[in-house]
Amino acid sequence: MPLFLAVPYIVIEALTFWAVAHLIGVGWALVSLILVFFGGLFLATYEMRSIAVSTAAGRLRPGEAMGNYGLIAAGALLVGLPGFATAVAGLLLIIPPTRSLIRRTLAKKLRARIEEVGMRSFERASAYRQRTSYGSFAGGEVIDEDEVQRWSRNITPEDFR
């Protein structure tokens, strides 16, 4: 873990544990930390199973199910990290109402980002640039439109055998 992420993580988790331990006692803080860990992982397992059942029954679109799976997996990872702050953040990703809000917000941001990247790549691509030449038409025979219409009126399926 990079140092610029590790130091704030350790400080935030230490302060959070100190606050909880100060509020309910060190022993109860340790017990609640263990309960949050196992409870969060159990809840993540339950939610993943319910999403699989809903998707199999056709009540949930596959794309929405994949988004839910990703958020639940991230939530389970956060619950698995030691500390109350990451456990609360993980539970917010696992619990259905907050997960739905987070999924919609992230989907909007992702869609906007994809559109932005698409426009930038389109503008930089050679297909967007002005053309000075459209190729050479010399040497080919020009077919008149009237000639094509006469030919198509007189055509029969036997002409293609």
C-alpha positions in Angstrom: 0.0 0.0 0.0 1.5 3.4 -0.9 2.5 5.5 2.0 0.2 8.4 1.1 -2.7 5.9 1.5 -1.4 3.9 4.5 -0.7 6.8 6.9 -4.2 8.4 6.6 -5.8 4.9 6.8 -4.0 4.0 10.0 -4.7 7.4 11.6 -8.4 7.3 10.7 -8.8 3.8 11.9 -6.9 4.4 15.1 -9.0 7.5 15.9 -12.2 5.7 15.1 -11.2 2.7 17.3 -10.2 5.1 20.1 -13.6 6.9 19.9 -15.5 3.7 20.0 -13.4 2.3 22.8 -13.8 5.5 24.7 -17.6 5.3 24.2 -18.2 1.6 25.0 -14.9 0.3 26.4 -11.9 -1.5 24.8 -13.3 -5.0 25.3 -16.7 -4.2 23.8 -15.0 -2.4 21.0 -12.9 -5.4 20.1 -16.0 -7.7 20.3 -18.0 -5.3 18.1 -15.2 -5.1 15.6 -15.2 -8.9 15.3 -19.0 -9.0 15.1 -19.0 -6.3 12.3 -16.4 -8.3 10.4 -18.3 -11.6 10.5 -21.7 -9.9 10.2 -20.6 -7.9 7.2 -19.2 -10.9 5.4 -22.3 -12.9 6.1 -24.5 -10.0 4.8 -22.3 -9.8 1.6 -22.8 -13.5 1.0 -26.5 -13.2 1.6 -26.8 -10.2 -0.8 -24.8 -11.9 -3.5 -27.0 -15.0 -3.3 -30.2 -13.0 -3.5 -28.8 -11.1 -6.5 -28.1 -14.4 -8.2 -31.6 -15.7 -7.5 -33.2 -12.4 -8.8 -31.1 -12.5 -11.9 -31.9 -16.1 -12.6 -35.6 -15.4 -12.2 -35.4 -12.4 -14.6 -36.2 -9.8 -12.0 -32.8 -8.1 -12.4 -31.0 -7.1 -15.5 -27.5 -8.6 -16.0 -25.8 -5.2 -16.1 -27.4 -4.1 -12.9 -26.5 -7.4 -11.3 -22.8 -7.0 -12.3 -22.8 -3.5 -10.8 -24.3 -4.9 -7.6 -21.7 -7.7 -7.5 -18.9 -5.2 -7.9 -20.1 -3.0 -5.2 -20.8 -5.9 -2.8 -17.3 -7.3 -3.5 -15.8 -3.9 -2.8 -17.9 -3.7 0.4 -16.8 -7.1 1.5 -13.2 -6.1 1.0 -13.7 -3.0 3.1 -15.4 -5.0 5.8 -12.5 -7.4 5.7 -10.0 -4.7 6.4 -9.5 -4.1 10.1 -11.2 -1.0 11.5 -14.6 0.6 12.1 -14.3 3.3 9.4 -13.7 0.9 6.6 -16.3 -1.5 8.0 -18.9 1.2 7.9 -17.9 2.2 4.4 -18.1 -1.5 3.4 -21.5 -1.9 4.9 -22.8 1.1 3.0 -21.7 -0.7 -0.2 -23.4 -3.9 0.9 -26.8 -2.7 2.2 -29.3 -2.6 -0.7 -30.7 1.0 -0.3 -27.3 2.7 -0.1 -25.8 0.4 -2.7 -28.5 1.4 -5.1 -27.8 5.1 -4.6 -24.1 4.6 -4.9 -24.5 2.4 -8.1 -26.7 5.1 -9.8 -24.2 7.8 -8.9 -21.2 5.8 -10.1 -23.1 4.8 -13.3 -23.8 8.5 -14.1 -20.2 9.4 -13.5 -18.9 6.5 -15.5 -21.2 7.2 -18.4 -20.1 10.8 -18.5 -16.4 9.8 -18.4 -16.8 7.3 -21.2 -18.6 9.9 -23.3 -15.8 12.4 -22.6 -13.1 9.9 -23.5 -15.0 8.8 -26.6 -15.3 12.4 -27.8 -11.6 13.1 -27.2 -10.5 10.1 -29.1 -12.9 10.9 -31.9 -11.5 14.4 -32.2 -8.0 13.1 -32.2 -8.6 10.4 -34.7 -7.8 10.9 -38.4 -11.4 10.3 -39.4 -12.3 13.7 -37.9 -9.7 15.7 -39.8 -10.5 17.6 -43.0 -9.7 15.7 -46.2 -7.8 17.2 -49.0 -8.2 14.2 -51.3 -10.9 11.7 -51.5 -9.1 9.1 -53.6 -8.7 8.7 -57.3 -11.6 8.1 -59.7 -9.5 8.0 -62.8 -9.4 5.0 -65.0 -12.8 3.6 -64.1 -15.9 3.6 -66.3 -18.8 5.8 -65.2 -22.2 4.1 -65.4 -25.2 6.3 -66.1 -28.2 6.1 -63.8 -30.6 5.6 -66.7 -28.6 2.6 -67.8 -28.8 1.0 -64.3 -32.6 1.6 -64.2 -33.1 0.0 -67.6 -31.0 -3.0 -66.6 -32.9 -3.5 -63.3 -36.3 -3.4 -65.0 -35.3 -6.1 -67.5 -33.5 -8.4 -65.0 -34.8 -11.9 -64.2 -33.7 -14.5 -61.6 -32.2 -16.7 -64.4 -29.6 -14.0 -65.1 -27.9 -15.0 -61.9 -27.5 -18.7 -62.6 
